[in-house]
Amino acid sequence: MKALRTFMMVVDKSNIFMGKLMVGVTLLACAVITFEVVMRYIFNMPTNWGHETMVLLFAIFYVAAGGYAHYYRAHVRVDVIYASVSQRSRAILDIITSVFFFIFMLTFLYTSWEFYWSSQTMQAGAEILGIPVPGERSFTDWGPAYYPVKFIMPFGGLLLTLQGVVWLIRDVYFVA
């Protein structure tokens, strides 16, 4: 029982940490896009990296904050039924609907890993000191690597799945 509580605490704390880290990523993305807008519309000197950096940072935020949102149960629900039933009935509904959650998450984890891995193993022609470096890169002049950002998809999906396991354990314990 102690190991289970430790597991649940580690998952909760990891998702809280990731959520707080994503606040910084969001602030950085806002700063980058503000800089880009000022350079583009006030000084008429757009950058070739600003928009792409902002898109990549918000992509990281979107995927990595899922577990944090699930920790607070902030995802969208159909409140017509959910809000009108007792706490125990809510837990039972959560247990029933967790089947669909885990089917979705297993599919997401599989496809996002394939998406990342194809990006990681792609030969895009990048070199460091004459040594070829694998990995997908942007086609812009700036050419940032995409595979580290794409790795966040399965990583964020894993954190969300683990948070779903924690809520399922809590719901089963509450109902029992």
ROPAKOL-537847 format. One record per atom (N, C-alpha, C): residue in three letters; x, z, y. Coordinates in steps of 0.2 Angstrom, whole numbers, padded with zeros to 4 digits, always signed. Layout:
BEGIN
ALAXZY/...
This chain:
BEGIN
MET+0004+0000-0006/MET+0000+0000+0000/MET+0004+0000+0006/LYS+0010+0004+0006/LYS+0014+0004+0012/LYS+0017-0003+0013/ALA+0019-0007+0008/ALA+0022-0013+0009/ALA+0017-0018+0012/LEU+0011-0017+0010/LEU+0005-0021+0013/LEU+0004-0020+0020/ARG+0004-0014+0022/ARG+0004-0012+0029/ARG+0010-0014+0033/THR+0016-0014+0030/THR+0022-0016+0033/THR+0021-0024+0035/PHE+0019-0027+0029/PHE+0018-0035+0030/PHE+0013-0036+0036/MET+0008-0033+0036/MET+0003-0034+0041/MET+0005-0032+0048/MET+0009-0027+0049/MET+0012-0025+0055/MET+0017-0031+0057/VAL+0021-0033+0053/VAL+0026-0038+0054/VAL+0023-0044+0057/VAL+0018-0046+0053/VAL+0014-0053+0055/VAL+0011-0052+0062/ASP+0008-0046+0063/ASP+0005-0044+0070/ASP+0010-0045+0075/LYS+0015-0041+0074/LYS+0021-0041+0079/LYS+0024-0047+0081/SER+0025-0051+0075/SER+0028-0058+0076/SER+0023-0062+0080/ASN+0017-0062+0079/ASN+0012-0066+0083/ASN+0012-0064+0090/ILE+0012-0057+0091/ILE+0012-0055+0098/ILE+0018-0057+0102/PHE+0024-0056+0098/PHE+0030-0058+0102/PHE+0030-0066+0103/MET+0027-0070+0099/MET+0027-0077+0100/MET+0022-0079+0106/GLY+0017-0075+0106/GLY+0012-0076+0112/GLY+0015-0074+0118/LYS+0019-0069+0118/LYS+0022-0067+0125/LYS+0028-0072+0126/LEU+0031-0075+0121/LEU+0036-0080+0122/LEU+0033-0086+0125/MET+0027-0088+0123/MET+0024-0094+0125/MET+0021-0093+0133/VAL+0021-0087+0135/VAL+0019-0086+0142/VAL+0025-0089+0146/GLY+0031-0087+0144/GLY+0037-0090+0147/GLY+0038-0098+0147/VAL+0036-0100+0141/VAL+0036-0108+0140/VAL+0031-0111+0145/THR+0025-0108+0145/THR+0020-0110+0150/THR+0022-0110+0157/LEU+0025-0105+0159/LEU+0028-0104+0166/LEU+0033-0109+0167/LEU+0038-0110+0162/LEU+0043-0115+0163/LEU+0040-0122+0164/ALA+0035-0124+0160/ALA+0031-0130+0160/ALA+0028-0131+0167/CYS+0025-0126+0169/CYS+0022-0127+0176/CYS+0027-0128+0181/ALA+0033-0124+0181/ALA+0038-0125+0186/ALA+0041-0133+0185/VAL+0042-0135+0179/VAL+0044-0142+0179/VAL+0039-0147+0181/ILE+0033-0146+0180/ILE+0028-0151+0183/ILE+0027-0150+0190/THR+0028-0144+0193/THR+0028-0144+0200/THR+0034-0147+0203/PHE+0039-0146+0200/PHE+0045-0150+0203/PHE+0044-0157+0203/GLU+0042-0160+0197/GLU+0040-0167+0196/GLU+0036-0170+0201/VAL+0030-0166+0203/VAL+0025-0168+0208/VAL+0028-0168+0215/VAL+0032-0163+0216/VAL+0035-0163+0223/VAL+0040-0169+0224/MET+0044-0170+0219/MET+0049-0175+0219/MET+0046-0182+0219/ARG+0040-0183+0216/ARG+0037-0189+0215/ARG+0033-0191+0222/TYR+0029-0186+0224/TYR+0024-0187+0229/TYR+0027-0185+0236/ILE+0031-0181+0237/ILE+0034-0179+0243/ILE+0040-0183+0245/PHE+0045-0183+0240/PHE+0051-0186+0242/PHE+0052-0193+0239/ASN+0046-0196+0235/ASN+0046-0202+0232/ASN+0052-0203+0228/MET+0054-0198+0224/MET+0060-0199+0220/MET+0058-0196+0213/PRO+0054-0199+0209/PRO+0052-0196+0203/PRO+0058-0196+0198/THR+0057-0191+0193/THR+0062-0190+0188/THR+0060-0193+0182/ASN+0065-0195+0178/ASN+0063-0198+0171/ASN+0063-0193+0166/TRP+0064-0186+0167/TRP+0063-0181+0162/TRP+0057-0176+0163/GLY+0055-0176+0170/GLY+0050-0171+0171/GLY+0044-0171+0167/HIS+0040-0177+0167/HIS+0034-0177+0164/HIS+0035-0176+0156/GLU+0040-0179+0153/GLU+0041-0178+0146/GLU+0043-0171+0144/THR+0047-0168+0148/THR+0048-0161+0147/THR+0042-0156+0147/MET+0038-0158+0152/MET+0031-0154+0153/MET+0027-0155+0147/VAL+0026-0161+0144/VAL+0022-0163+0138/VAL+0025-0159+0132/LEU+0032-0159+0131/LEU+0035-0156+0125/LEU+0034-0149+0126/LEU+0034-0146+0132/LEU+0034-0138+0132/LEU+0026-0136+0131/PHE+0022-0140+0134/PHE+0015-0138+0132/PHE+0013-0140+0125/ALA+0016-0144+0122/ALA+0015-0145+0114/ALA+0017-0139+0111/ILE+0023-0137+0112/ILE+0026-0131+0109/ILE+0021-0125+0110/PHE+0019-0124+0116/PHE+0014-0119+0118/PHE+0008-0119+0114/TYR+0005-0125+0113/TYR-0002-0126+0110/TYR-0001-0124+0103/VAL+0004-0126+0099/VAL+0005-0125+0092/VAL+0007-0118+0091/ALA+0012-0115+0095/ALA+0015-0109+0093/ALA+0010-0103+0095/ALA+0005-0104+0099/ALA+0001-0098+0102/ALA-0005-0097+0097/GLY-0006-0101+0092/GLY-0012-0101+0088/GLY-0012-0094+0084/GLY-0007-0092+0082/GLY-0007-0085+0078/GLY-0008-0079+0083/TYR-0006-0080+0089/TYR-0007-0075+0094/TYR-0015-0075+0096/ALA-0017-0081+0097/ALA-0025-0081+0098/ALA-0029-0078+0092/HIS-0027-0080+0086/HIS-0030-0077+0081/HIS-0029-0070+0080/TYR-0024-0067+0082/TYR-0023-0060+0082/TYR-0028-0056+0086/TYR-0030-0059+0092/TYR-0035-0057+0096/TYR-0042-0059+0095/ARG-0042-0063+0089/ARG-0049-0067+0087/ARG-0052-0071+0093/ALA-0047-0074+0096/ALA-0049-0078+0102/ALA-0052-0085+0101/HIS-0051-0087+0095/HIS-0054-0094+0093/HIS-0061-0095+0094/VAL-0063-0101+0095/VAL-0071-0102+0096/VAL-0075-0100+0089/ARG-0080-0097+0091/ARG-0085-0095+0085/ARG-0092-0098+0087/VAL-0096-0098+0082/VAL-0103-0099+0084/VAL-0107-0093+0084/ASP-0107-0090+0091/ASP-0110-0084+0092/ASP-0117-0083+0091/VAL-0121-0088+0090/VAL-0128-0087+0089/VAL-0130-0083+0084/ILE-0126-0083+0078/ILE-0127-0079+0072/ILE-0122-0073+0073/TYR-0116-0074+0074/TYR-0111-0069+0074/TYR-0112-0063+0078/ALA-0114-0065+0084/ALA-0115-0059+0089/ALA-0121-0055+0087/SER-0126-0057+0083/SER-0132-0054+0082/SER-0132-0050+0076/VAL-0127-0050+0072/VAL-0126-0046+0066/VAL-0122-0040+0066/SER-0122-0036+0061/SER-0118-0029+0061/SER-0111-0031+0060/GLN-0106-0026+0061/GLN-0099-0027+0061/GLN-0098-0028+0053/ARG-0101-0025+0049/ARG-0100-0027+0042/ARG-0102-0034+0040/SER-0107-0036+0043/SER-0110-0043+0041/SER-0105-0048+0044/ARG-0102-0046+0050/ARG-0097-0051+0053/ARG-0091-0051+0049/ALA-0089-0046+0046/ALA-0083-0046+0041/ALA-0085-0050+0035/ILE-0091-0050+0032/ILE-0093-0054+0027/ILE-0093-0061+0029/LEU-0095-0063+0034/LEU-0095-0070+0037/LEU-0088-0072+0038/ASP-0084-0068+0040/ASP-0077-0070+0041/ASP-0073-0071+0034/ILE-0075-0067+0029/ILE-0072-0068+0022/ILE-0075-0075+0019/ILE-0081-0076+0020/ILE-0084-0082+0018/ILE-0081-0088+0021/THR-0080-0088+0028/THR-0078-0094+0032/THR-0070-0094+0031/SER-0067-0089+0029/SER-0059-0089+0028/SER-0057-0095+0023/VAL-0062-0096+0018/VAL-0060-0101+0013/VAL-0059-0108+0017/PHE-0063-0110+0022/PHE-0062-0116+0025/PHE-0056-0115+0030/PHE-0055-0110+0033/PHE-0049-0109+0037/PHE-0043-0110+0033/PHE-0042-0107+0026/PHE-0036-0108+0022/PHE-0036-0115+0020/ILE-0041-0118+0018/ILE-0041-0126+0016/ILE-0038-0130+0022/PHE-0041-0128+0028/PHE-0038-0132+0034/PHE-0031-0131+0035/MET-0029-0124+0035/MET-0022-0122+0036/MET-0017-0125+0031/LEU-0019-0125+0024/LEU-0014-0128+0019/LEU-0013-0135+0021/THR-0019-0139+0023/THR-0018-0146+0024/THR-0014-0147+0030/PHE-0015-0143+0035/PHE-0011-0143+0042/PHE-0004-0142+0040/LEU-0002-0137+0036/LEU+0005-0135+0034/LEU+0008-0141+0031/TYR+0005-0144+0026/TYR+0008-0149+0022/TYR+0009-0155+0027/THR+0004-0157+0031/THR+0005-0163+0035/THR+0010-0162+0040/SER+0010-0156+0043/SER+0014-0155+0049/SER+0022-0154+0046/TRP+0023-0152+0040/TRP+0029-0152+0037/TRP+0032-0159+0036/GLU+0027-0163+0033/GLU+0029-0170+0032/GLU+0031-0174+0039/PHE+0027-0172+0044/PHE+0028-0175+0051/PHE+0034-0173+0053/TYR+0036-0166+0053/TYR+0042-0164+0055/TYR+0048-0167+0051/TRP+0048-0167+0045/TRP+0053-0169+0040/TRP+0055-0177+0041/SER+0050-0181+0042/SER+0051-0188+0044/SER+0054-0189+0050/SER+0053-0184+0055/SER+0056-0184+0062/SER+0063-0182+0061/GLN+0065-0177+0057/GLN+0071-0174+0056/GLN+0076-0179+0053/THR+0074-0182+0048/THR+0078-0187+0044/THR+0078-0194+0047/MET+0075-0195+0052/MET+0075-0202+0055/MET+0082-0203+0058/GLN+0085-0209+0057/GLN+0091-0211+0060/GLN+0089-0215+0067/ALA+0091-0211+0072/ALA+0089-0214+0079/ALA+0095-0217+0082/GLY+0101-0217+0079/GLY+0107-0219+0083/GLY+0110-0215+0087/ALA+0109-0208+0087/ALA+0112-0203+0091/ALA+0119-0202+0088/GLU+0124-0200+0093/GLU+0130-0199+0090/GLU+0133-0193+0094/ILE+0137-0189+0091/ILE+0141-0183+0095/ILE+0148-0184+0093/LEU+0152-0186+0097/LEU+0159-0187+0096/LEU+0160-0192+0090/GLY+0156-0197+0090/GLY+0157-0203+0086/GLY+0153-0201+0079/ILE+0151-0195+0078/ILE+0147-0194+0072/ILE+0140-0195+0072/PRO+0137-0199+0068/PRO+0130-0200+0068/PRO+0126-0193+0067/VAL+0121-0192+0071/VAL+0117-0186+0071/VAL+0109-0189+0069/PRO+0107-0186+0064/PRO+0100-0189+0062/PRO+0095-0185+0066/GLY+0089-0188+0067/GLY+0083-0185+0070/GLY+0080-0190+0075/GLU+0074-0189+0076/GLU+0070-0194+0080/GLU+0071-0192+0087/ARG+0072-0197+0092/ARG+0073-0196+0099/ARG+0068-0200+0103/SER+0067-0197+0109/SER+0063-0201+0113/SER+0066-0208+0115/PHE+0061-0213+0117/PHE+0064-0219+0119/PHE+0065-0220+0126/THR+0065-0214+0130/THR+0066-0214+0137/THR+0073-0214+0138/ASP+0075-0215+0145/ASP+0082-0215+0146/ASP+0085-0208+0145/TRP+0081-0203+0146/TRP+0084-0196+0145/TRP+0085-0195+0137/GLY+0080-0197+0133/GLY+0081-0197+0126/GLY+0081-0190+0123/PRO+0077-0185+0124/PRO+0077-0179+0121/PRO+0075-0179+0113/ALA+0078-0175+0109/ALA+0076-0175+0102/ALA+0069-0172+0101/TYR+0065-0175+0097/TYR+0059-0173+0096/TYR+0058-0169+0090/TYR+0063-0169+0085/TYR+0062-0165+0079/TYR+0062-0157+0080/PRO+0065-0155+0085/PRO+0065-0147+0086/PRO+0058-0145+0088/VAL+0055-0150+0092/VAL+0048-0148+0095/VAL+0043-0149+0089/LYS+0044-0154+0085/LYS+0040-0155+0079/LYS+0040-0150+0074/PHE+0046-0146+0074/PHE+0047-0141+0069/PHE+0042-0135+0071/ILE+0040-0135+0077/ILE+0036-0129+0079/ILE+0029-0130+0076/MET+0027-0136+0074/MET+0020-0137+0071/MET+0020-0133+0064/PRO+0024-0134+0059/PRO+0023-0130+0053/PRO+0025-0123+0054/PHE+0030-0121+0059/PHE+0031-0114+0060/PHE+0025-0111+0063/GLY+0022-0114+0068/GLY+0016-0111+0072/GLY+0010-0111+0067/GLY+0010-0116+0062/GLY+0005-0116+0057/GLY+0006-0110+0052/LEU+0012-0109+0050/LEU+0013-0103+0046/LEU+0011-0096+0049/LEU+0013-0095+0055/LEU+0011-0089+0059/LEU+0004-0088+0059/LEU+0000-0094+0060/LEU-0007-0094+0061/LEU-0010-0092+0054/THR-0007-0095+0049/THR-0010-0094+0042/THR-0008-0087+0040/LEU-0003-0084+0041/LEU-0001-0077+0040/LEU-0006-0072+0044/GLN-0007-0074+0050/GLN-0012-0070+0054/GLN-0019-0070+0050/GLY-0021-0076+0048/GLY-0027-0077+0044/GLY-0027-0072+0038/VAL-0022-0072+0034/VAL-0021-0068+0028/VAL-0022-0060+0030/VAL-0019-0058+0036/VAL-0020-0051+0038/VAL-0027-0050+0040/TRP-0030-0054+0043/TRP-0037-0053+0045/TRP-0042-0053+0039/LEU-0040-0057+0034/LEU-0044-0057+0028/LEU-0043-0050+0024/ILE-0037-0048+0024/ILE-0036-0041+0021/ILE-0040-0036+0025/ARG-0040-0036+0031/ARG-0043-0031+0035/ARG-0051-0032+0034/ASP-0053-0038+0033/ASP-0060-0039+0032/ASP-0062-0036+0025/VAL-0059-0038+0020/VAL-0060-0036+0014/VAL-0060-0028+0013/TYR-0055-0025+0016/TYR-0054-0018+0017/TYR-0060-0015+0020/PHE-0063-0018+0026/PHE-0068-0015+0030/PHE-0075-0016+0025/VAL-0076-0021+0022/VAL-0082-0022+0018/VAL-0082-0018+0012/ALA-0076-0017+0009/ALA-0076-0013+0003/ALA-0077-0005+0003/
